[in-house]
Amino acid sequence: MKLDAPVPGGPCWAELGTSDLEAAKRFYAELFGWRAETDPRQEAGGYTVAHLGEAAVAALSPLYQEAQPCAWNVSFAVTDADVSARLLTEAGGKVLVGPMDVFDVGRFVVALDPGGAAFQLWQARAFPGAGLFNAPGSLGWVELLTRDRHRAETFYTTVFGWTVRSSENYLQWGVGGADFGGMITMDEKFPPEVPPHWLPYFAVADVEESTRTAVEAGGTALMEPTSVPAGPRIAVLRDPQGAVFGVYRAGDEK
């Protein structure tokens, strides 16, 4: 990721919804070295912020709705959540939650794109988002998996004004030309029950070692470590509760 801090339109936060918060804390502490701090306020609902050193890097939370899957969610920074919510609705998306205030830290929206992939908007107040990117244990790339590439490209460039670098097999998103993520078209290799989704990638020092650690801690390797042509070394993993995420070797260009 060529971004190293939250900027309008760019990814600013990754958040896990999990069926077993304590187990998730242990798994990600072992894998990434995260130090978890759970908000003690009852109204926070168990929301937990993971840190590397003093930097906030991600969040873990219980599932708040019965139908909510165990999954990682990606938030994008916006200057006005209400305006962005209207814009995404006009572009064919759907607002599921919000816009709503989260204490004094920011304003929040949960939405679906036209293909059904969930994502979040974050209008910062006291909390801007992650304090570290691209270093081992922190967010370094976000990837949309969709079944309708053209519709997704039109939607996200309309809502966020993202720049696009496209090849035959891959599209890269950027803010002002600074790439932060990409898009894959889901083909017949993806079972029909797998919905479109955003996949966060976290940087690690060693992809093979991190994959072994994840598996030994009860996770699953969905894609074993592999080198992407003209890209990084990556793996796609699933935690013990079923949430999917990627890892890539820190320092590799993605």
Disulfide bonds with the S-S distance in Angstrom:
none
